[in-house]
Amino acid sequence: MIQWKWRFYWEVIGMDASTIMKLRPELTRFLHQFDDCFGRVTTRRYLDLYVEGQLSDLPRKSIEPMADAAGEPPRNLQEFLSLFRWDEQATRDRLQHYVARRHSHAQSVGVIDETSFVKKGKMTACVQRQHCGAVGKIENCVVSVHLGYATPEFYSLVDGELFLPEKTWQEDRDRCRAAGIPDEVIYRPKWQIALEQYQRAVTNGLRFAWLTFDEGYGSKGPFLRELEALGQNYVAEVPSDFCVWTRRPAVLYRAHARDRKTGRPPRYPRLKAQHNPKVEVRNILAYSPLLRKVPWQDYYVKDGSKGPMVWQAKRLMVYLADKKGLPTRPYHLLIARNALDPSEVKYFLSNAPESTSVETLLRVAFTRWIIERAFEDSKTELGMDHFEARKFLSIQRHLILSCLSHVFLSEFCWKYRGEKPGPDTLPGPHRHGQAGGTLGSRRPLFAEVRRADQHTIDVNAAAKRQGGPKPPSPHNHAFTQHRHQIENHNQMSLETLVAL
């Protein structure tokens, strides 16, 4: 018989006997909503076994240990993932409908990130030697892109999809067929997978006041432009060599009479021949007189394993280039550095309204720890990285079922953990506050800002806080793996100096 786990992934919660007895009935009611995603009752029963296995205290949660604990032949659970007919896409959609209905919030944040699973051999679908965040080096692994959903009281993974490498898999369709990858599944950049996940979640009723992601996605111009066209506010980390204009360049909309010549006419509008060039954000930090006039301000972020984490930040309005190379409206360039280690610098870009405060932008930017924590919890508590399947369909179904288990565990512990103090909100400049203040005694987690062209979502606008305080921040590594260093340039080109 499967033994239920009692340790929640945010913190150790002491459950009394009555709370533990509520776990199985709650799970039964939760899984009942997915009944019509399975064609037969005999197939549906394995959903309970699989989720119960992920929620158990087994040291390893691959198919064989979970089947043995439930007294079921391992072959049955293997076929449940690989052969039995059930609609995993409908299961994912139903899960997102559930989260949207139960946890809609005017301050919700979507977090996009990827995770990796180390694998041996060459037969597992989508495996190749690539950067593996799990071990911090190039390794033979599988990578998946995920979408997380967070409110002040709740967070969970709501989508996950395998990344199909281009050269080693897309160009070898025979290898794809051997791994069970359908012909309609083709290579897509990770940012495109993330965009489709976002659009699918919105279609299923989820609404995000903000979206945040790391530089792997923030450096992709098409991704940022698509989010802009969809009316989504975002705070994106960008690499140190990301280029912007600090002043809007001059644009020509028609030719002057003296410039009209015979031949092919130039296209308008276009930049003037002598315009100020774009400049890298690291050079803006080091040399820009505009940014130098803006003072650094201290912001308390959270309590880390070595004490309070304090970051200094400043903001400058900049301009991007659209797909035609013309300047856009002003964007926020937020630069943050570690107060104890000024060489650790992060650059963020946001399309929020100009009136948005630095405090709000920084708060959203550092919300990315949520999905990192969700990855850690899903791997250590639910066995998301314990799968031993090789076929594409089996792995994809496993990722979706892991999201389902994560939502249930997150919601159950949010409901029964009781009133506990959460971390204080991000103070403003020079504010000296103690972490751990209750949610009700502080300001909203995020400012309710929305661009004029973005429609108000009634379901979120009317949402009320229903749970306890926000869980304490994790005491683990930094939010991103790569730290941007301020580069000391002894020489700078005249073009860069003009741009600054």
C-alpha positions as CSV (number, residue, x, y, z in Angstrom):
1,M,0.0,0.0,0.0
2,I,1.3,3.4,-0.9
3,Q,2.2,5.6,2.1
4,W,1.3,9.2,1.8
5,K,3.9,11.9,2.2
6,W,3.3,14.6,4.8
7,R,6.2,17.0,4.0
8,F,5.2,20.0,1.9
9,Y,7.7,21.4,-0.5
10,W,7.6,25.0,0.9
11,E,8.3,23.9,4.4
12,V,7.7,21.1,6.9
13,I,4.1,21.3,7.9
14,G,2.9,19.3,11.0
15,M,-0.4,17.6,10.0
16,D,-2.6,16.1,12.6
17,A,-4.3,12.7,11.9
18,S,-7.6,14.4,10.8
19,T,-5.7,16.3,8.1
20,I,-3.9,13.3,6.8
21,M,-7.2,11.4,6.6
22,K,-8.6,14.2,4.4
23,L,-5.8,13.6,1.8
24,R,-7.3,10.6,0.0
25,P,-10.9,12.0,-0.3
26,E,-9.5,15.3,-1.5
27,L,-7.5,13.5,-4.2
28,T,-10.5,11.4,-5.2
29,R,-12.6,14.6,-5.7
30,F,-9.7,16.3,-7.5
31,L,-9.1,13.5,-10.0
32,H,-12.8,13.0,-10.6
33,Q,-12.9,16.0,-12.9
34,F,-10.6,14.3,-15.4
35,D,-12.9,11.2,-15.9
36,D,-14.0,12.1,-19.4
37,C,-10.4,12.5,-20.6
38,F,-10.1,8.7,-20.4
39,G,-12.0,6.4,-22.8
40,R,-12.4,3.4,-20.4
41,V,-12.8,2.9,-16.7
42,T,-9.9,0.4,-16.7
43,T,-7.6,3.1,-18.1
44,R,-8.9,5.8,-15.7
45,R,-8.0,3.7,-12.6
46,Y,-4.3,4.0,-13.5
47,L,-4.5,7.8,-13.1
48,D,-5.2,7.3,-9.4
49,L,-2.3,4.9,-9.1
50,Y,0.2,7.1,-10.9
51,V,-0.7,10.3,-9.0
52,E,-0.8,8.4,-5.7
53,G,2.7,7.1,-6.5
54,Q,4.0,10.5,-7.2
55,L,2.5,11.8,-3.9
56,S,3.9,8.9,-1.9
57,D,7.1,8.7,0.2
58,L,8.8,6.2,-2.1
59,P,12.5,7.0,-2.5
60,R,12.3,6.6,-6.2
61,K,9.1,7.2,-8.2
62,S,9.7,5.5,-11.5
63,I,7.0,3.1,-12.8
64,E,8.3,-0.1,-11.3
65,P,8.5,1.1,-7.6
66,M,5.1,2.8,-7.9
67,A,3.5,-0.3,-9.4
68,D,5.1,-2.6,-6.8
69,A,3.9,-0.4,-3.9
70,A,0.3,-0.4,-5.4
71,G,0.4,-4.2,-6.0
72,E,0.1,-3.7,-9.7
73,P,2.1,-5.3,-12.5
74,P,4.6,-2.7,-13.8
75,R,3.7,-3.5,-17.3
76,N,0.2,-2.0,-16.8
77,L,1.6,1.4,-15.7
78,Q,4.0,1.3,-18.6
79,E,1.2,0.8,-21.1
80,F,-0.8,3.5,-19.3
81,L,1.8,6.0,-20.4
82,S,2.7,4.5,-23.8
83,L,-0.2,2.5,-25.3
84,F,-3.5,3.2,-23.6
85,R,-5.8,5.6,-25.3
86,W,-6.5,8.7,-23.3
87,D,-6.3,12.4,-24.1
88,E,-3.3,14.0,-22.4
89,Q,-4.0,17.4,-24.1
90,A,-7.5,17.5,-22.7
91,T,-6.1,16.6,-19.3
92,R,-3.8,19.5,-19.4
93,D,-6.5,21.8,-20.6
94,R,-8.9,20.7,-17.8
95,L,-6.1,21.3,-15.3
96,Q,-5.7,24.9,-16.5
97,H,-9.4,25.4,-16.4
98,Y,-9.3,24.2,-12.8
99,V,-6.5,26.6,-11.8
100,A,-8.2,29.5,-13.6
101,R,-11.4,28.8,-11.8
102,R,-10.0,28.3,-8.3
103,H,-7.0,30.6,-8.2
104,S,-7.6,33.6,-10.5
105,H,-6.1,36.7,-9.1
106,A,-5.6,40.3,-10.2
107,Q,-1.9,40.0,-9.3
108,S,-1.1,36.7,-10.9
109,V,2.3,36.2,-12.6
110,G,3.3,33.7,-15.3
111,V,6.8,32.4,-15.2
112,I,8.5,30.8,-18.2
113,D,11.6,28.6,-17.8
114,E,13.1,25.3,-18.9
115,T,14.5,22.4,-17.0
116,S,16.6,19.4,-18.0
117,F,16.8,15.7,-17.2
118,V,20.1,13.8,-17.4
119,K,19.8,10.7,-19.5
120,K,22.2,8.0,-20.7
121,G,22.3,6.6,-24.2
122,K,20.8,7.9,-27.5
123,M,17.4,6.2,-27.6
124,T,15.4,8.5,-25.3
125,A,13.3,11.0,-27.3
126,C,14.8,14.4,-27.8
127,V,18.0,13.6,-25.9
128,Q,21.3,15.1,-27.0
129,R,24.5,16.6,-25.5
130,Q,23.5,20.2,-24.6
131,H,23.7,22.5,-21.6
132,C,22.1,20.8,-18.7
133,G,21.0,23.2,-15.9
134,A,20.6,20.3,-13.5
135,V,24.3,19.7,-13.4
136,G,25.5,23.1,-14.7
137,K,27.5,21.8,-17.7
138,I,27.2,20.2,-21.1
139,E,25.6,16.8,-20.6
140,N,23.5,14.2,-22.4
141,C,20.0,15.3,-21.4
142,V,16.4,16.0,-22.3
143,V,15.1,19.6,-22.0
144,S,11.5,20.6,-21.5
145,V,9.9,24.1,-21.5
146,H,7.4,24.9,-18.7
147,L,4.9,27.6,-17.8
148,G,4.3,28.4,-14.1
149,Y,1.5,30.3,-12.5
150,A,1.8,32.2,-9.3
151,T,-0.4,34.3,-7.0
152,P,0.3,35.7,-3.5
153,E,-1.1,32.4,-2.0
154,F,-0.6,29.7,-4.6
155,Y,1.9,28.6,-7.3
156,S,2.3,25.6,-9.5
157,L,3.4,24.3,-12.9
158,V,0.6,24.4,-15.4
159,D,2.2,23.2,-18.6
160,G,5.3,21.4,-19.9
161,E,6.5,20.3,-23.3
162,L,9.6,18.5,-24.6
163,F,12.0,20.5,-26.8
164,L,12.9,18.8,-30.0
165,P,16.5,19.6,-31.1
166,E,17.0,20.7,-34.7
167,K,20.1,19.0,-36.0
168,T,20.2,15.8,-34.1
169,W,16.5,15.0,-34.3
170,Q,14.5,17.3,-36.7
171,E,16.8,16.4,-39.6
172,D,16.6,12.7,-38.9
173,R,13.0,11.7,-39.2
174,D,13.7,8.0,-39.1
175,R,15.2,8.5,-35.6
176,C,12.1,10.5,-34.7
177,R,9.8,7.7,-35.7
178,A,11.8,5.1,-33.8
179,A,11.4,7.3,-30.7
180,G,7.6,7.7,-31.3
181,I,7.8,11.3,-32.3
182,P,4.9,12.1,-34.7
183,D,5.7,13.6,-38.1
184,E,3.7,16.7,-37.2
185,V,6.0,17.4,-34.2
186,I,8.8,19.5,-35.7
187,Y,11.6,21.7,-34.4
188,R,10.5,25.0,-32.7
189,P,12.6,27.4,-30.9
190,K,12.1,27.4,-27.1
191,W,10.6,30.9,-27.2
192,Q,8.0,29.7,-29.7
193,I,7.1,26.7,-27.5
194,A,6.7,29.2,-24.6
195,L,4.6,31.5,-26.6
196,E,2.3,28.6,-27.6
197,Q,2.0,27.6,-23.9
198,Y,1.1,31.1,-22.9
199,Q,-1.5,31.4,-25.7
200,R,-3.0,28.0,-24.8
201,A,-3.2,29.0,-21.1
202,V,-5.0,32.2,-21.9
203,T,-7.4,30.3,-24.1
204,N,-8.1,28.0,-21.2
205,G,-9.0,30.9,-18.9
206,L,-5.7,31.7,-17.1
207,R,-4.9,35.4,-16.9
208,F,-1.5,36.9,-16.1
209,A,-1.1,40.4,-14.8
210,W,2.6,39.9,-15.5
211,L,4.9,37.5,-17.4
212,T,8.6,37.1,-16.5
213,F,11.4,35.0,-17.9
214,D,15.2,34.8,-18.2
215,E,17.6,36.1,-20.8
216,G,17.2,33.0,-22.9
217,Y,13.8,34.3,-23.8
218,G,14.3,38.0,-23.2
219,S,16.9,38.2,-25.9
220,K,14.4,37.1,-28.6
221,G,12.9,40.1,-30.3
222,P,10.1,38.2,-32.0
223,F,9.0,36.8,-28.7
224,L,8.9,40.2,-27.1
225,R,7.0,41.7,-30.0
226,E,4.4,38.9,-29.9
227,L,3.7,39.5,-26.2
228,E,3.5,43.2,-27.0
229,A,0.9,42.5,-29.7
230,L,-1.1,40.3,-27.3
231,G,-1.2,43.1,-24.7
232,Q,0.8,41.3,-22.1
233,N,2.9,43.1,-19.6
234,Y,6.3,41.5,-19.0
235,V,9.6,41.9,-17.1
236,A,12.3,40.1,-19.1
237,E,15.9,39.6,-18.1
238,V,18.1,40.5,-21.1
239,P,21.8,39.7,-21.7
240,S,24.5,42.4,-21.1
241,D,25.0,42.8,-24.9
242,F,21.4,43.6,-25.5
243,C,21.2,46.8,-27.6
244,V,18.8,49.7,-27.2
245,W,18.6,53.5,-27.8
246,T,18.9,55.8,-24.9
247,R,17.4,58.6,-27.0
248,R,14.8,58.2,-29.7
249,P,16.6,58.4,-33.1
250,A,15.2,60.7,-35.8
251,V,12.9,59.2,-38.4
252,L,12.3,60.4,-41.9
253,Y,8.7,60.0,-43.2
254,R,9.2,61.4,-46.7
255,A,12.0,62.6,-48.8
256,H,13.0,66.3,-49.0
257,A,12.8,67.9,-52.4
258,R,16.6,68.2,-52.6
259,D,17.0,64.5,-52.0
260,R,14.6,63.3,-54.7
261,K,16.5,61.6,-57.5
262,T,15.7,59.3,-60.3
263,G,15.8,55.6,-59.8
264,R,14.3,53.4,-57.2
265,P,12.8,55.5,-54.4
266,P,13.8,54.7,-50.8
267,R,11.3,53.3,-48.4
268,Y,9.7,55.5,-45.8
269,P,9.5,55.8,-42.9
270,R,13.2,55.1,-42.2
271,L,15.9,56.3,-39.9
272,K,17.9,59.3,-40.9
273,A,21.3,58.6,-42.4
274,Q,23.0,60.3,-39.4
275,H,21.2,59.0,-36.4
276,N,22.4,58.0,-32.9
277,P,23.2,54.3,-32.9
278,K,22.1,51.7,-30.4
279,V,24.3,50.8,-27.5
280,E,24.7,47.7,-25.3
281,V,23.1,47.8,-21.9
282,R,26.4,47.1,-20.1
283,N,27.9,50.2,-21.8
284,I,24.9,52.2,-20.6
285,L,25.6,51.2,-17.1
286,A,29.3,52.0,-17.3
287,Y,29.3,55.2,-19.4
288,S,25.8,56.7,-19.9
289,P,25.6,60.3,-18.4
290,L,21.8,59.9,-18.4
291,L,21.9,56.8,-16.2
292,R,24.7,58.3,-14.0
293,K,22.3,61.0,-12.9
294,V,19.9,58.4,-11.5
295,P,20.9,57.3,-8.0
296,W,21.1,53.7,-6.8
297,Q,18.3,52.8,-4.4
298,D,18.4,49.9,-2.0
299,Y,15.7,47.2,-2.0
300,Y,15.3,44.3,0.4
301,V,14.4,41.3,-1.7
302,K,14.2,38.4,0.7
303,D,15.9,36.4,3.4
304,G,18.6,34.1,2.0
305,S,20.6,31.3,3.6
306,K,23.3,33.9,4.6
307,G,21.0,36.6,5.7
308,P,18.9,39.3,4.1
309,M,19.4,39.8,0.3
310,V,19.6,43.5,-0.6
311,W,19.8,44.7,-4.2
312,Q,20.4,48.1,-5.6
313,A,18.4,49.2,-8.6
314,K,18.0,52.1,-11.0
315,R,15.8,52.6,-14.1
316,L,16.1,54.4,-17.4
317,M,13.6,54.7,-20.2
318,V,15.0,53.4,-23.5
319,Y,13.8,52.6,-27.0
320,L,13.8,49.3,-29.0
321,A,13.8,48.6,-32.7
322,D,10.7,47.1,-34.2
323,K,10.8,44.5,-37.0
324,K,11.3,47.3,-39.5
325,G,14.2,48.8,-37.5
326,L,12.2,51.8,-36.4
327,P,12.2,53.0,-32.8
328,T,9.3,51.9,-30.5
329,R,7.7,53.6,-27.6
330,P,9.7,53.9,-24.4
331,Y,10.5,50.8,-22.4
332,H,11.9,50.3,-18.9
333,L,15.5,49.3,-18.6
334,L,15.9,48.2,-15.0
335,I,19.5,47.6,-13.8
336,A,20.0,45.7,-10.5
337,R,23.2,44.8,-8.7
338,N,23.9,42.9,-5.5
339,A,24.6,45.3,-2.7
340,L,27.2,43.0,-1.3
341,D,28.7,42.1,-4.6
342,P,28.4,45.0,-7.1
343,S,30.0,42.9,-9.9
344,E,26.8,40.8,-9.9
345,V,24.5,42.7,-12.2
346,K,21.2,41.9,-13.9
347,Y,19.5,43.7,-16.7
348,F,15.7,43.7,-17.1
349,L,13.4,45.1,-19.8
350,S,9.7,45.8,-19.3
351,N,6.9,47.1,-21.5
352,A,4.8,48.2,-18.5
353,P,3.3,51.7,-18.4
354,E,5.9,54.5,-17.8
355,S,4.2,55.2,-14.4
356,T,5.1,51.8,-13.1
357,S,7.4,52.0,-10.0
358,V,10.9,50.4,-9.8
359,E,9.7,48.5,-6.8
360,T,7.0,46.8,-8.8
361,L,9.3,45.9,-11.7
362,L,11.9,44.5,-9.4
363,R,9.4,42.5,-7.5
364,V,8.1,40.9,-10.7
365,A,11.6,40.3,-12.0
366,F,12.6,38.4,-8.8
367,T,9.5,36.3,-8.8
368,R,11.3,33.9,-11.1
369,W,12.5,31.9,-8.1
370,I,9.0,30.5,-7.9
371,I,9.4,28.3,-11.0
372,E,12.9,27.2,-9.9
373,R,11.4,26.2,-6.6
374,A,8.6,24.3,-8.4
375,F,11.2,22.4,-10.5
376,E,13.1,21.4,-7.4
377,D,9.9,20.3,-5.6
378,S,8.6,18.4,-8.6
379,K,11.9,16.5,-8.9
380,T,12.6,15.9,-5.3
381,E,9.0,15.4,-4.0
382,L,7.1,14.1,-7.1
383,G,9.8,12.3,-9.0
384,M,9.5,14.3,-12.2
385,D,13.0,13.4,-13.1
386,H,12.7,9.8,-12.2
387,F,11.0,8.7,-15.4
388,E,12.7,5.8,-17.3
389,A,10.5,6.0,-20.4
390,R,12.1,6.5,-23.8
391,K,9.1,7.2,-26.1
392,F,8.0,10.7,-26.8
393,L,4.3,10.2,-25.8
394,S,5.3,8.5,-22.5
395,I,7.5,11.4,-21.5
396,Q,5.0,14.0,-22.6
397,R,2.3,12.3,-20.6
398,H,4.6,12.0,-17.6
399,L,5.2,15.8,-17.7
400,I,1.5,16.6,-17.7
401,L,0.7,14.2,-14.9
402,S,3.6,15.8,-12.9
403,C,1.9,19.2,-13.4
404,L,-1.4,17.6,-12.2
405,S,0.2,16.2,-9.1
406,H,2.0,19.5,-8.3
407,V,-1.3,21.5,-8.5
408,F,-3.0,19.1,-6.1
409,L,-0.2,19.1,-3.6
410,S,0.2,22.8,-3.8
411,E,-3.5,23.4,-3.3
412,F,-3.9,20.9,-0.6
413,C,-1.1,22.3,1.5
414,W,-2.2,25.9,0.8
415,K,-5.6,24.9,2.1
416,Y,-4.5,23.1,5.3
417,R,-1.3,24.6,6.3
418,G,-3.0,27.2,8.4
419,E,-2.2,30.8,9.1
420,K,1.6,31.2,9.0
421,P,3.7,34.3,8.5
422,G,5.0,34.9,5.0
423,P,7.8,37.1,3.8
424,D,7.4,40.8,3.9
425,T,6.7,42.6,0.6
426,L,9.6,44.2,-1.2
427,P,10.2,47.5,0.6
428,G,10.7,50.8,-1.2
429,P,14.0,52.7,-1.2
430,H,15.7,52.8,2.1
431,R,12.9,50.9,3.8
432,H,14.1,48.8,6.7
433,G,11.4,46.1,7.2
434,Q,11.6,42.7,8.8
435,A,10.9,39.6,6.7
436,G,8.0,37.5,7.7
437,G,5.2,40.1,8.1
438,T,1.7,38.7,7.5
439,L,0.1,39.2,4.1
440,G,-2.8,41.2,5.5
441,S,-0.6,43.8,7.1
442,R,1.3,44.7,3.9
443,R,0.7,46.3,0.5
444,P,-0.3,44.2,-2.5
445,L,2.4,42.0,-3.9
446,F,2.2,43.7,-7.3
447,A,0.8,47.0,-8.4
448,E,-2.3,46.7,-10.5
449,V,-1.0,48.3,-13.7
450,R,-2.3,47.6,-17.2
451,R,-1.7,49.3,-20.5
452,A,-4.5,51.2,-22.1
453,D,-4.7,48.8,-24.9
454,Q,-5.0,45.8,-22.6
455,H,-8.6,44.7,-21.8
456,T,-9.6,44.3,-18.2
457,I,-10.3,40.7,-17.3
458,D,-13.4,40.6,-15.1
459,V,-12.6,37.2,-13.5
460,N,-9.3,38.5,-12.2
461,A,-10.5,42.0,-11.4
462,A,-13.1,40.5,-9.0
463,A,-10.8,37.9,-7.5
464,K,-10.3,37.9,-3.7
465,R,-7.6,36.5,-1.6
466,Q,-8.7,33.2,-0.2
467,G,-5.7,31.6,1.4
468,G,-2.9,32.2,3.8
469,P,0.2,34.2,3.3
470,K,2.7,33.8,0.6
471,P,5.2,31.0,1.4
472,P,8.7,32.0,2.5
473,S,11.3,32.5,-0.1
474,P,13.6,29.5,-0.8
475,H,17.0,29.4,0.7
476,N,18.8,28.3,-2.3
477,H,20.9,29.4,-5.3
478,A,20.5,32.7,-7.2
479,F,17.6,33.1,-9.6
480,T,19.7,32.6,-12.8
481,Q,22.7,30.6,-13.5
482,H,24.6,33.2,-15.4
483,R,25.9,36.3,-13.7
484,H,26.5,39.4,-15.7
485,Q,29.8,41.0,-14.9
486,I,30.5,44.7,-15.5
487,E,33.1,44.8,-18.2
488,N,35.8,47.3,-18.0
489,H,36.5,48.8,-21.4
490,N,39.6,50.8,-21.8
491,Q,38.7,52.1,-25.2
492,M,35.3,52.9,-26.6
493,S,34.4,53.7,-30.2
494,L,33.2,57.2,-31.1
495,E,29.9,55.7,-32.2
496,T,29.2,54.3,-28.8
497,L,30.1,57.6,-27.1
498,V,27.7,59.4,-29.3
499,A,24.9,56.9,-28.6
500,L,25.3,57.4,-24.9
